[in-house]
Amino acid sequence: KHKKIIITSETSELPKLWNRLNKDGLTPLTLAADLGRAKMLSWLLQERTTIQWSFGNVSCVLHPLDQLDLGFHEKNKKRSLSVLEVMVRKNNSALVDPIITSLTEKKWKHFAYRILIRRFLIAFLYLLVFLGTTILEQTRSDVKIDENVEKLATKDEHSEMIRRIVCTIGHAIVVTGAILKSAREIGEMCSMGFKNYVSTTGSIFLENLLASTFCLGIFSAQILRLAKLPEYESLVLAFTSLVGWGYMFFFTMPFRFTGPFV
């Protein structure tokens, strides 16, 4: 009897053409978006579709979300950008496709709108705490002179104690919020790269600029407070307050009624 010898060789399978990355970490689909090739992007999106069923002129078409909304990820490699992320970074309106429009509308309706409103409320309440704390800290307690003893005495020690407690809690909230926001901005710089972070345009540029400036203003005010320079601290806090309330314009940009004015 002849023994059948089977020789197997371990070969690494090459990824499919759709999933191959170039030296910049872009797939053919994301490369078309990065180069601004609108026709090529539209053709590739149509080629990726799968018809689930059709009845006459009505068809149910499936569009894969990988690379379109979710970045492609290979083992031991950094996650690549998706088409939507590339479009936001490039801010190229010519790349808008009916498939992308439908996807963004559904994401806005089911996810983005709720997230935006929640972040708007958090930012609004945070700025109210910041404004109230700043006003209370800048307000000096009413004092009166006791002619007999010739000493300064507070008008109401109980209210002064409450004011100090409120200022301490508000100050802790303001500093903690600035630390968390700055940590998020630093994380974006690390993930996007500093060059891409500063070269963004549109609403992303507005958000990055105002958020970074606000956090820097809060930290500068804390340094001036430790240095016991209240006059300069007041100036920095006034400027930071304007930047903080200007940050609220970021939340009005997605809406059709207020977006064009911003």
Phi, psi and omega in degrees: 000137179270132178275133180269117182260125179251121180255122179248139178238133180279113179239138179280122181287134177286144178293159179298160183301325180295332188256006180281136182255142174272189183293339178269004179076031181243141174273171177305324181290311181289333177293321177298321177291322181293325180277351180078023179274092185294317181294318179295319179297316179296319180294318180294322178296320178292324180292333182277349184288153178232124179277115181280315174202160178215143178220102184068235179271358182260131180224147174255114186246134178257134179244117178298137180271344178295137183073336178275309178243335179244129181292144178286139184229124174259160181295137177060023178228155181289144180295133180277163180284150175271173181297318180296321178294322177294320179295320178294320181292319181279335182054050182251107182288343180290343181276357182294126182236151178306325178294316180292321178298316179297320180295314181294324178295319178292320178295321179295319183290319188264335186232303192297321182297316180294318179296319180296315180296320179296316179292326177297315180295319179296315180295321180294315178294323178297317179292327175296318177297318179298316180294314180296319179295319180296318180294317181294322180289329180277345180276126178270146180293143176292131181235158177221155184260125176274111186294330182284316184266338182059048176230154177276131179230142179288148182290324180210103183294327181294313179293328178293322178293319178297319180298319180293320179295316179297319179296320180295315179295315179297320179296320179295320179295317181296313182293318179297317178298320179294322179294315180295318180292319178294324177296322178293319179294321177295322176298321177294322177297320181290321182283320182273334190093141185297324181295315178291329181294316182276344182263008177292160181230172176071216184294328179294320178297318179298316181294315180296317182294310183292320180295316180294319180294320180296313180297320178296322178294320179297315181293324178294321178296324178293322178295318179294328177293317178295328178279358179058053176238076187296328182294313179291327177297320179295320179295317180294319179294324178295316178295319180296324178296319177297318179295319181297315179287333173293334177298335180293340177297334179300325183280346179267351183291324183290343185272143184293329184283320184256339184303312181299331180287331179280000000 
